[in-house]
Amino acid sequence: MKRIVMGSFAAIVAAVTGCGAPTLGSCTAQQSGAQLCIEYSAEGTGVTADQLRAQCAMQSGTYAAGACTGAGRTGRCVQTFSNGAMSFSQTYSFYPPIDTANAMMFCTRLNGTWLGN
């Protein structure tokens, strides 16, 4: 069983999300031998793509203006935070060697919503 170590990579922004928020980009990084991509959406938070790009670089990740790739993905999980008009979400995309069962377990630990693939 592969263990996912997120550390500060998951703590990209201490803001608060909702459905339909504009995508600010994504960050792909290798962690403990596994590839993980996190796609960010925010509304009313003041968080900018430039801030996410800088945070991604600090985590040795690769920032992209678009969504995470679906090629080879084993599953997705969304973690949403909201507080009135402010909203922020992180959609995690998992890739081998993380299998679907481990991705679902990680999603449960995040109190996220499993999206499948």
Contacts in CASP RR format, 6 or more apart in sequence:
PFRMAT RR
TARGET T0000
AUTHOR 0000-0000-0000
METHOD contacts of the structure
MODEL  1
MKRIVMGSFAAIVAAVTGCGAPTLGSCTAQQSGAQLCIEYSAEGTGVTAD
QLRAQCAMQSGTYAAGACTGAGRTGRCVQTFSNGAMSFSQTYSFYPPIDT
ANAMMFCTRLNGTWLGN
1 102 0 8 1.000
2 32 0 8 1.000
2 33 0 8 1.000
2 34 0 8 1.000
2 97 0 8 1.000
2 98 0 8 1.000
2 99 0 8 1.000
2 102 0 8 1.000
3 32 0 8 1.000
4 31 0 8 1.000
4 32 0 8 1.000
4 34 0 8 1.000
4 36 0 8 1.000
4 98 0 8 1.000
4 102 0 8 1.000
4 106 0 8 1.000
5 31 0 8 1.000
5 32 0 8 1.000
6 31 0 8 1.000
6 36 0 8 1.000
8 59 0 8 1.000
9 27 0 8 1.000
9 29 0 8 1.000
9 31 0 8 1.000
9 36 0 8 1.000
9 38 0 8 1.000
9 59 0 8 1.000
10 38 0 8 1.000
10 90 0 8 1.000
10 110 0 8 1.000
12 27 0 8 1.000
12 38 0 8 1.000
12 40 0 8 1.000
12 52 0 8 1.000
12 55 0 8 1.000
12 56 0 8 1.000
12 90 0 8 1.000
13 40 0 8 1.000
13 42 0 8 1.000
13 45 0 8 1.000
13 47 0 8 1.000
13 51 0 8 1.000
13 52 0 8 1.000
13 55 0 8 1.000
13 88 0 8 1.000
15 42 0 8 1.000
15 45 0 8 1.000
15 46 0 8 1.000
15 47 0 8 1.000
15 81 0 8 1.000
15 86 0 8 1.000
15 88 0 8 1.000
16 45 0 8 1.000
16 81 0 8 1.000
16 82 0 8 1.000
16 83 0 8 1.000
16 84 0 8 1.000
16 86 0 8 1.000
16 87 0 8 1.000
16 88 0 8 1.000
17 41 0 8 1.000
17 42 0 8 1.000
17 43 0 8 1.000
17 80 0 8 1.000
17 81 0 8 1.000
17 82 0 8 1.000
17 87 0 8 1.000
17 88 0 8 1.000
17 89 0 8 1.000
17 90 0 8 1.000
18 41 0 8 1.000
18 43 0 8 1.000
18 80 0 8 1.000
18 82 0 8 1.000
18 87 0 8 1.000
18 88 0 8 1.000
18 89 0 8 1.000
20 41 0 8 1.000
20 43 0 8 1.000
21 41 0 8 1.000
21 42 0 8 1.000
21 43 0 8 1.000
21 87 0 8 1.000
21 88 0 8 1.000
21 89 0 8 1.000
22 41 0 8 1.000
22 42 0 8 1.000
22 43 0 8 1.000
23 39 0 8 1.000
23 40 0 8 1.000
23 41 0 8 1.000
23 66 0 8 1.000
23 67 0 8 1.000
24 40 0 8 1.000
24 41 0 8 1.000
24 42 0 8 1.000
24 47 0 8 1.000
24 48 0 8 1.000
24 49 0 8 1.000
24 52 0 8 1.000
25 39 0 8 1.000
25 40 0 8 1.000
25 49 0 8 1.000
25 52 0 8 1.000
25 63 0 8 1.000
25 64 0 8 1.000
25 65 0 8 1.000
25 66 0 8 1.000
25 67 0 8 1.000
26 37 0 8 1.000
26 38 0 8 1.000
26 39 0 8 1.000
26 40 0 8 1.000
26 63 0 8 1.000
26 64 0 8 1.000
26 66 0 8 1.000
26 67 0 8 1.000
26 68 0 8 1.000
27 37 0 8 1.000
27 38 0 8 1.000
27 40 0 8 1.000
27 52 0 8 1.000
27 55 0 8 1.000
27 56 0 8 1.000
27 59 0 8 1.000
27 61 0 8 1.000
27 62 0 8 1.000
27 63 0 8 1.000
27 64 0 8 1.000
28 35 0 8 1.000
28 36 0 8 1.000
28 37 0 8 1.000
28 61 0 8 1.000
28 62 0 8 1.000
28 64 0 8 1.000
28 68 0 8 1.000
29 35 0 8 1.000
29 36 0 8 1.000
29 37 0 8 1.000
29 56 0 8 1.000
29 59 0 8 1.000
29 60 0 8 1.000
29 61 0 8 1.000
29 62 0 8 1.000
30 36 0 8 1.000
30 60 0 8 1.000
33 97 0 8 1.000
34 94 0 8 1.000
34 95 0 8 1.000
34 96 0 8 1.000
34 97 0 8 1.000
34 98 0 8 1.000
35 95 0 8 1.000
35 96 0 8 1.000
36 92 0 8 1.000
36 93 0 8 1.000
36 94 0 8 1.000
36 95 0 8 1.000
36 98 0 8 1.000
37 68 0 8 1.000
37 69 0 8 1.000
37 92 0 8 1.000
37 93 0 8 1.000
37 95 0 8 1.000
38 68 0 8 1.000
38 90 0 8 1.000
38 91 0 8 1.000
38 92 0 8 1.000
38 93 0 8 1.000
39 66 0 8 1.000
39 67 0 8 1.000
39 68 0 8 1.000
39 90 0 8 1.000
39 91 0 8 1.000
39 93 0 8 1.000
40 47 0 8 1.000
40 52 0 8 1.000
40 88 0 8 1.000
40 89 0 8 1.000
40 90 0 8 1.000
40 91 0 8 1.000
41 87 0 8 1.000
41 88 0 8 1.000
41 89 0 8 1.000
41 91 0 8 1.000
42 87 0 8 1.000
42 88 0 8 1.000
42 89 0 8 1.000
43 85 0 8 1.000
43 86 0 8 1.000
43 87 0 8 1.000
43 88 0 8 1.000
44 85 0 8 1.000
44 86 0 8 1.000
44 87 0 8 1.000
45 86 0 8 1.000
45 87 0 8 1.000
45 88 0 8 1.000
47 88 0 8 1.000
49 65 0 8 1.000
52 63 0 8 1.000
53 63 0 8 1.000
56 62 0 8 1.000
56 63 0 8 1.000
57 63 0 8 1.000
68 76 0 8 1.000
68 91 0 8 1.000
68 93 0 8 1.000
69 93 0 8 1.000
70 93 0 8 1.000
70 117 0 8 1.000
72 95 0 8 1.000
72 96 0 8 1.000
73 93 0 8 1.000
73 94 0 8 1.000
73 95 0 8 1.000
73 117 0 8 1.000
74 94 0 8 1.000
74 95 0 8 1.000
74 96 0 8 1.000
74 98 0 8 1.000
74 99 0 8 1.000
74 100 0 8 1.000
74 103 0 8 1.000
74 117 0 8 1.000
75 93 0 8 1.000
75 94 0 8 1.000
75 100 0 8 1.000
75 103 0 8 1.000
75 114 0 8 1.000
75 115 0 8 1.000
75 116 0 8 1.000
75 117 0 8 1.000
76 91 0 8 1.000
76 92 0 8 1.000
76 93 0 8 1.000
76 94 0 8 1.000
76 114 0 8 1.000
76 115 0 8 1.000
76 116 0 8 1.000
76 117 0 8 1.000
77 91 0 8 1.000
77 92 0 8 1.000
77 94 0 8 1.000
77 103 0 8 1.000
77 104 0 8 1.000
77 106 0 8 1.000
77 107 0 8 1.000
77 110 0 8 1.000
77 112 0 8 1.000
77 113 0 8 1.000
77 114 0 8 1.000
77 115 0 8 1.000
78 89 0 8 1.000
78 90 0 8 1.000
78 91 0 8 1.000
78 92 0 8 1.000
78 112 0 8 1.000
78 113 0 8 1.000
78 115 0 8 1.000
79 89 0 8 1.000
79 90 0 8 1.000
79 91 0 8 1.000
79 92 0 8 1.000
79 110 0 8 1.000
79 111 0 8 1.000
79 112 0 8 1.000
79 113 0 8 1.000
80 87 0 8 1.000
80 88 0 8 1.000
80 89 0 8 1.000
80 112 0 8 1.000
80 113 0 8 1.000
81 87 0 8 1.000
81 88 0 8 1.000
81 89 0 8 1.000
82 88 0 8 1.000
91 115 0 8 1.000
92 103 0 8 1.000
92 106 0 8 1.000
92 107 0 8 1.000
92 110 0 8 1.000
94 100 0 8 1.000
94 102 0 8 1.000
94 103 0 8 1.000
94 106 0 8 1.000
98 106 0 8 1.000
100 116 0 8 1.000
100 117 0 8 1.000
104 114 0 8 1.000
107 113 0 8 1.000
107 114 0 8 1.000
108 114 0 8 1.000
END
